[in-house]
Amino acid sequence: MRHVVLALAVSFFCCCIHGDTCLLADGPKDNHPESVRRIPALGIEVSPEDRDALNKGLAELAERIKQLESNKAAQRLLPDVQIYHRAVDVALRHQEFFAPGDIAAARELLAEGLERARQLAAGQTPWTTQTGLVVRGYRSRLDQTVQPYGLVVPENYAALAASRSVRLDAWFHGRGETLSEVKFIQGRRKQVGVFSPDDTIVLHPYGRYSNANKFAGEIDVLESIEHVRENYAIDGNRIAVRGFSMGGASTWQLAVHYPSRWVAANPGAGFSETPEFLRTFQAETLRPTWWERKLWHWYDCDDWAVNLTQCPTVAYSGEIDRQKQAADVMEAALAEQGVKLIHVIGPKTGHSYHPDSREIVDRKMSQLAALGRRRIPRDLHFVTYTLRYNRCGWLTIDGLDEHWEQARVDGKLLGAGIQLSTKNVAAMTLSLPTGTAPFDGAKPVKLTVDGEQLDGGPVSSDRSWQVSLVKREGRWQLGRPEAGLRKRHLLQGPIDDAFMDSFMFVRPTGKSKHELVDKWSQAELERAVEHWRRHFRGDAIVKDDTQVTQQDLETHHVVLWGDVDSNALLAKLAGELPIRWTAKELAVGDAHFEPEHHAPVMIYPNPLHPQRYVVVNSSFTFREYAYLNNARQVPMLPDWAVVDLRQAPTSQWPGRIAAAGFFDEQWRLRPADLERSVEPEEVR
């Protein structure tokens, strides 16, 4: 084993980031929505001399980058240079230097960025073959910003690469309210981390700051892994997810949502669900609306625990760490499924890794990595609540009876076919790739689905096999769902789903007939731009309504701000949305609201390009109060809502929620949701 840096013990509400102790985060004092502290806080003042020096360095690096942009040979690796400029530029413009050492680090990053720019212009890229600590960057599809990540590359990488058998561990950092890009990159230049196994590349994703790798942070993990796989000889069957503290929470959620992608998972401490964690550690009194309760299913990992039967898991907790609660919750949930969780416990240890436990965990993870990922499980158990997460092993769920209710498939590969039982599943595809079908190639594959016998057709001559099934009038048959508007993978809502792929804010150039609507939508747009930068560390793409092109509609989910009078694109689409909205009327089904002081927020397939969303008047739906604790960072609104603008926006809501609900599986209004009134006191 190469050099290991053991994270030092820190107090419960502190995080572990590269071994550093960070600011106190959350606690009962942060249970007051009316007095929310700013996250990230404003940093220190930069002296005129330091500001001038940094601006000079930024200008020089910007000029080098501009020259490289016209160099086709250099463009693929340009993000490896741009991350240094963006890190320092953002920190300087938005007062995000939090200590004098951050300013010194910024000078080092500018120097390294300039050196890389010179090397790239000369056709030399030594960092791409460098071992040890390496910082890389990629351009995110979400908003086209460059995002950094760190690597620990083993000294013997060149020999390992010859066989394309390099193991990859993704390690997720702890909570850090001051973890700017400058601080993250500097940490990845200086510190190895908690684990650094032999013959393994360790990936440290930035995760777009401090969100437990949820939403945009989740996509950052997937994008950074793919970027590493494009540039290094990674064995796709030996990728593991690991983390501690907030990073442990990240590991739980990535393990249960993508169970067949990983060779193993190693969560340490953290949290694994929302309600019990907040009640236990925040002493918070929860008064969720009915739709919030449903949406907790998104990131409440105990609801998905059975998926860990497909992902070998080694959990760790300190014996006296209050965050042991996360693994205890998961252990109980797995026990209900007949599964015993391997839970390594550091004796008399708080919020840190015990040295002996660290050795046990590392040994188990290495043993699992040596075996490789089980690509074709003979027994499969998979749960989901949304078609965003619809794949496990040889199963893809193509349709649900109802979103946000548990859907489950239990399957078994037999000698002659497959036996399946399902719940809340309307369509699915079974697929065994080339060389893996275990059936008799001379006989039709026998399918038994919920007790029904079906002919699954023959195995192909390359030993592959695939079949699609759809449930019609309560009976399974071969085939796919009918064409037409329906919820499907990556087009299923809720509102927050739009911000997990490329999106564009569309700014109105007209004026609403209703002054309150005008002021509210303008303020919410300005807030959305700022908070995307502040919380998810990106730059939202913003375009005027009159300048949106067909290519924009094909490339981005479009987020339309304003109303039918102020936003030309919204006026064009209004007649094709399920909510009736004019200057004189705002109606959701049979429910009517005064358009002078109400506005809808919603997500819906874009009628002008149905493979993309249109979103009306909303960014991601959790607000400043949720920044104080990562377990609060869950969707606050469903597929649609009506906002009463007479109540000013708060740290939790964009106004008073007068009504809200989900669309059904065909994107139609659900009468049951319309019948549920929302009383003011229900809105926290």
Secondary structure, 3 states (H helix, E strand, C coil): CCCCCCCCCECCCCCEECCEECCCCCCHHHCCCCCCCCCCCCCCCCCHHHHHHHHHHHHHHHHHHHHHHCCHHHHHHCHHHHHHHHHHHHHHHCCCCCCHHHHHHHHHHHHHHHHHHHHHHCCCCHHHCCCEEEEEEEECCCCCCEEEEEEEECCCHHHHHCCCCEEEEEEECCCCCCCCHHHHHHHHHHCCCCCCCCCEEEEEECCCCCCCCCCHHHHHHHHHHHHHHHHCCEEEEEEEEEEECHHHHHHHHHHHHCCCCCCEEEEECCCCCCHHHHHHHCCCCCCCCHHHHHHHHHCCHHHHHHHHHHCCEEEEEECCCCCHHHHHHHHHHHHHCCCCCEEEEECCCCECCCHHHHHHHHHHHHHHHHHCCCCCCCEEEEEECCCCCCEECCEEEEEECCCCCCEEEEEEECCCEEEEEEECEEEEEEEECCCCCCCCCCCCCEEEECCEEEECCCCCCCCCEEEEEEEECCEEEECCCCCCCCCECCECCCHHHHHHCCEEEEECCCCCCCHHHHHHHHHHHHHHHHHHHHHHCCCCEEEEHHHCCHHHHHHCEEEECCCCCCCHHHHHHHHHCCCEECCCCEEECCEEECCCCEEEEEEEEECCEEEEEEEECCCCCCCHHHHCCHHHCCCCCCCEEEEECCCCCCCCCCCEEEEEECECCCCCECHHHHCCCCCHHHCC
